[in-house]
Amino acid sequence: MITKNGGPNIRRGKVVLFPFDDYSIPFQHGLRLQLIPNKAGIDRRRIVLKPGGPAAPDSKLVVYYGTVRRVGDELWMWYLGQGDQDKEWHQRVCFAKSKDGYHWQKPDLSLVEYAGSTKNNLVDLMGGKHHVQSCVVFYDPNDSEPKGRFKMAFQSRKYNSRLGVAYSEDGLRWKESSNNPVGSAFEMAGGTKFNQCYYLTGQGFESHFGNSRKLETRASYDFEHWTQSTCLGLRRDNLPPRPMEYDFHAGEQVHLGAALWNRENVIIGFYGQWHGHPSHDRRLLTMDLGLVVSNDALHYREPIPDFRIVPAAEDSWRLIPFGDTTVHFPALIQGQGFENMGEETLFWYAPWPEHDSDGVRVASWMRDRLGYFQSFLGPEQNSHFISCPLDLENKPARIYMNVDGVSDHSKFSVEILDEQFKEIPGYIQDTCISPQESGLRQLVEWKNQEIVEGVDSPIRIRVNFKGIRPEDLKLYALYIEDTS
């Protein structure tokens, strides 16, 4: 099916519509959008990946300017570590595995020597001889060239922080490109492959006017040739006629672009929400994580401006800062890594700056429940939304709902409309058998049909919030899946 939401016309077998994606759900009546911060009641100071023991390459620092990817039935993490044996700031790429995202193991890879031993979890990137500032790993299991199944974009002192790339067959032994460095300096935190193109998000210093951090994107179709120019995806700083901040640390900014979660028809991003103090004093900086969405991997928007999806308050508040750190207020960094594990959505992050980072944390939500629609009108006023056009390409499809609040007094109904908003017989409101209970994946049916089929032109989906208490209903996501 093809989603006509302003992004590229890519054929997909599954589509997910989130309430915070107003390009996929452009028409709304009587509905309020609410985002959900990191699961309430969970200790945000819980560390799922801690520093190693004495003589380990991550005994001093565990820094998450790295990546989590699902490989088979495991989660693999590439992160940065520094050991007590290092006399200067020297981070290397380390490796860990997990089955659930909470419990991580650091396997003995025996690839790189550190402190006189190879019994550690260092991957072989430049033999561990050069400081690495960040790494974004891509996994293409179906790549025609096995040696390129894993691809890494990284920053290193070896190239004066310019962009380097490397390739690996197993994700552990990395071979650099002979063309390194392949791009200019780019402090990055996330990336995705979308419509056959690779994208990296970060913050640059030259492409766009204004002395502030912004969400910028670089692109490449072969992973070797990257654009020097960047697409400006989101900026939060003041521009004339508002007074401009000429100090690099003051004001509202976007730190290191965004970690990206590619859901095919929409890309969800968590970005560094830089809150610079008006005094320009970097020591008073705080930094939460905010949420953005994109339908083309280039242009991003905040569904609710300045909303803190992962608040920094009290994270690491008892830590004694390391070394020469200058920041003592709550601040977080985002790495590249989202996953749905069972009935949960997980996201990994760590404290900022690196010298304060004592380990990787995990934020969690119920599966795909980052935000919801809720009615603010009475039962007679017909709160509802209508999706963008969806071309099923004359293939059968099922529709599922991720919902809460369903009861005898609060029900949903679903209608299928044509592109011109006219009802399609057989899929009207009166024949809809709405979900009878709340759940993460509730099937939508009609009296004579549970599959949408025989439709040879684009459709729209209309969802109505019904009953005497429509305000009790919450819709988190709508799933449309090809059943052919």
N, C-alpha and C positions, 0 to 999 in steps of 0.2 A: 504494500500500500504506500501511497505518497501523501505526506502531510503538507498542505498548502498554507504554511504559517510564515512565509517570508524567507525561509531558509532554502537551501538547494533541494531540488527534486530528487531525493534519494529513495530508492525502493527499500522498504523495511518489512519484516514479518511481524513486528510488534511496535506499537506506539503507546506512549504514556503521556497523559495530559495532566499537568499539575496546575493547581489554582493560581500559583504565582507566575505562571507562564502566560502572560496576557496576549501573546501573539498566537498561541494555540487555542486559547479561550478568550477571544476578543470581546464577546457580547455578554454582559452581566446585568442583572437587575435585582436589587435588594439584597446583595450579598456583600459580606465583609471578609476581606482577606486578613488572616492572622498567621504570622510565622511562629515557629516554636524553637526556643533556644535549647541548647544542650540539655538533655533529659533532666528534669527537676528531681532532686533528691539524690543524685549521683555525686560522689565526692570528686570534684574536678581535679583534685590533687593526686588521684590514683595514677600511678605510673605503671605502664604495661611493659616497658623496655627500659631497664635500669643500666647504669654504668657497670662495667665488668670488674673483676677482682684485680688485685695487684699484678702489674706487668701486662695487663690486657690492653689492647690498642684503643679501648674506649673506657679506660678506668677513670679518667678525669671528666670527660664530656661525652654526652650522647646528644647529637644535634640532628633535628629532623628537617634539614633541607634535602630531603630524599624522596623516596617513592615506595608505595605499596601497590602490588599488582597481584591479581589472582592467577596462579599457574596450576592448572589441573585442579585438584581438590585442596590446594594449599594457598596461603597468602605468603608472598615473598616481600621482604622489606630490604631496601638499600638505604642505609642511613650513614651519617658521618660520625666518626669517633675520634677522640684524642686521648692518648695515654699519659700517665704520670712521668714516663721516661722522656717525653718530649721537652726540650728546653725552650722551644718557641712555639707559637701557634701553628699547629700542623695537624689538619684533619684528613683522615683517610676514609675510603668507602668501606663500610662494614655490611654484614649480611645477617638476616634472621628469618626464621620461618614460623608460621603459626597455622593451626587448624581452625581457630575460632576468632582471631583478631585480638584476643585478650592475653593469651598465654603464648609467649614467644621463646623460641630456642635459638641459640647462637651456635651453629654447627662448626666443628673443627674442619676448616677447609684446607689447611696445610698448603697454602699457595704463596703467602708473602711473609717474610721474616719480620718480626717485631720483637725488640728486647731479647735478641738471641734465640728466638724460637719461632717456628712456623705453626705451632698449635694455637691457632686463633681463627677468627671469622672474617679476616680481611679478604676482599675480592682482589683479583690481580688487575688493577688499573694503574698503569705507569709504575708497577712494582711498589706502589705505596710511597714513592720517593718525593712526590709533589703534593703540596697542600691543595685540597679540593674544597671549594666554597659551597657548591650545590650540585646536585645531579638529578635529572629527570629521566626515568627509564620508561621505554615503550616496549610492549611485548606483542609481537606479530607471529603467533604460532603457525600460521599458514603461509609465511613468507617463502617465496620460491627458492631463496638462497638460505639454507639452514644457518649459515654463519651470521646471518643478520636477523635471526628470530628476536633477539634482544638488541635494542638500540639505546644508547645513552647520550644525552646532551649534558655537558658539564662545564663548570668554571674551574680554572686552576691557575695557581701562580706560575705554572710552567709557561702559560701563554699570557701572563699579565692580566688575568681575569677575562680574557677574550673567550668566545664560545668555541668549545671543542666537542667532538663527537667520537663515539667508539661503538664497536659491534661485538656481539658474543653469541655463541651457540647455546651456552648453558647458563648465561647470566652471571657467571663467576669469573671466567677468564675473558678479559676484554682486550681487543685490538684496536688501537687508535686509527683514525683516518689519516692517510698520508697527506691530506689537504689541511690538517689542523694548523692554526685555528681557522674555523670556517665562518666566523663572524666576529663582530666587534663586541665590546663589553656589554653584558646583559645580565643583570641580577634577576634570576628566575626562580619560580617556585612550582610551576605546573605546566602540563602539556597534554595534548590529545591528538589522535589521528581522526580526521573528520573529512568525509567526501574525498578520500584518497590523498589528503594533504596533511602534513604534520604541522602542528602549531605549538609554540612555546609562549607562555605569558610571563611577564616580569616587569621590571622598571628599567627604563633607559635614561639617558642623560642628555641626548642631543636632538632627537627627532622632533620633539614638540615643544612649543613655546611655553615658558613658565618654569620657574625654579622650584619644582615640586615633583613628588613621586606620583606616577599615574599608572594605570593598568594598560600595558602595551603588549602587542602580539607580533611575533615574527613567524614566517611561514616558509615551508620547503616541501617540495614534492619528492625529493630523492634523499633527504636527510643530509645532503652534502652542501647544497647551495641554498643559503638562507638569505632572506631579504635583509638588507641593511636598514631600509626604512621600516617603520613599525606602524601598525594600525592602532590608533588611540581608541581603546575600548571603553574606558571610564576614567573620569577625573573628578576630584572632590574639592580641589583648591579654588580659591577666588580668582576671578578674572575681571578686568575692567568692565563696567564702571565701579565694581567693588574694589576696595584697596587690595593690592597684591602683597603677598608675603615674599620678601626677598631673601629671607633666611631659609635654608634648605630643611630645617627641622620644625618650623612652626606651622600651625594650621592643620586642616583636615587633608589627608593624602591617602594614596593607595600603596601599600608596602608589598613589593615583590609580586605584583600581579595577583594571580589566583590559582589555587588548586582546582582542577577541572574534573567533573564527573560527566562523561558523555553518555546521555540516555537516548542517543540516536536523533530524535526529533527536537531535543532541547539539551543544552549543556548547562549544568549547574556549577557555579564557582563559589569557593570560599576565599575571600581576599583579606589581606592585612589592613585593618581599619586604624590607620595611623592618626592619633590625636595629639598633635604637637601643641605644647603649652604656649599661650600668647607671649610669654616672656622670652621665647626662643631658647629656653633652657632645656637641653636634651635630657637632663636628669629627671625632669618632670613629665616625660613622655609616657603615655599609656597606649596600649594597642589591643583591641579586640579583633574578632573575625566576623566579617559581614558576608551577606549572601548576594550574589548576582546571577543573572541568567542570560543566555545568548541562544539564538537560533541559527547563527552562521559562523560561530567560533571566532568572531572578530569584534562585534559590537555588543557591549554588555550593559545591563540596566539593573537597578536595584528595585525589587518589587515594593519594599518598604524602605525608604532612604534611611541610612544610618542604623538599621536594626542590627543588634548584636546576636548573631546566631550561635557563636561560642564566646561567652563573656570571659574576660581575663581576670575578673575580680577574685582575689584570694589565691590564685594559682601560684604556687611556689612562694607564698608570702613569708614562710619561715626560713627560706634558704639564706645562707650567708653567701653573698656574691663572690665569684671567683675573680682573681687577678685584677685586670685593669678595667673591669666593666664600669660604665658610668650610669647605668639605668637601674633604678631600684623600685620602680613602680610596676604595676601589673602590665605585662605585655606578652603576646603570643606570636608564634610563627606557624604558618601553614606549610605542610609538605604536600606532595602529590599522593592522594590516596583516599578513595571512597569505596565502600563495598556494602552490598546487601548480604548479610549472613543470617540465614534462617529468618526469624521474624524481626530482625534489627537492621538498621542502617548505621554503619560505623564510619568514623572519620578520625584520622590520627593527626596530632599536632604536638607542639612542645613550647616551652618558655623561650622568650627572646630577651636579650640578645644571646648569642651562642654561649658566651661565657657564663651565663646563668642556667644553662640547660642541663638538668640532672636526669633527663629521660623523656621518653615519648609517652604521651597520654592518648586516650581514646575518648571521643565524644560519641554518644549513642542516642538513637531515636527508635521508636517503633518503625518498622519497615516502611520507607517512603513517606513518613509522616513528618515532613519538615514544615508543613503549613497546611491550612485548610480554608474552605469557604464555609461561612455560617450566615444564616438569614438574619436580617435586622428588621424585617417587615412582618406584619401580621399574617394570619393564615389565608386571608382573602386576597392578598396582594401579589401572590404568585411569584415568589422569588425563584430565579432560574438563571442558567447560563447556556450559551450556545457556542459550540466549538467552531474552529476554522474548518474549511472544506477538507475532507479526507477522501482520497480516491482509492477505493478498495480494489480497483483494477478487475472488477467482476469476479472477485474471489470471496468465498464465505469467511465471515469473521465472528468472533465472540467478543462480548464486552463484559468487563469485570469492574467492580467498584471497591475502593479502599475507603471505608466509611465507619462512622461511629454515631451513636445517639439514636439508632433505629429502635422504634417501639410501636405500640399500638396507636400512639398519638403523633408519631413522627415518621414519615415515609418518604422515600424518593420515588419518582417516576421518570422513565427515560423514553424519549421519542427520537425517531430517526427522520430527519428532514432532508430534502434535496438541497442543492447549493443555493437555491433561491428561497429557502426557508419554508417550503411547502411540505406538508406531511406526506409520508410515504405509507400507503395502505399496508396494514399488518403490523406496523411499528408505531402505533399512535399511543398517546398517554392512557387512554381508557383500557387498552389491552395489555399494558405493561404489568408484569408480575415483578414487583420490586423486591429487593433483598429483604428478608424477614428478620434479619439480625445483623448486628454490627460485625465487622471483620476486615481483614487485610485484603481479601480477594473474594468478593461476593458476585456471583454470576447474575447478569441481567437477562430476563426472559420476557417473552410475550405469550399470550394465550396459546397460540398455535405455532410458536417459533422461539427457539433459543439461539439461533444463528441468523445473522444478517446476511442474506444472500440474494442473488438475482438482481443486484443493483449495478447497472452498467454506467452510472455517472456519479460524480462526487457527492458525498453525503455530509451532513452536519449532525452532531449529536446535541440534543437538548436535554438537560437534567433539571427537573423541577423539585423543589423542596416543599413537601406537602404535609397535611395533617393539621391538628389544632395547635401543635407546638413545633412549627418548622424550625424555630431557633435552636432546638436541641440537636439538630442534625449537623454533622461535620463531614465534609467530603475532602479527602486528602489526595486522591489520585483516581484517574479513570484509565483503564487498560483496554486497548483494542488489539486483538491478536488474530492473525491469519490462521485459519484451520484447514486450509487445503493441503 
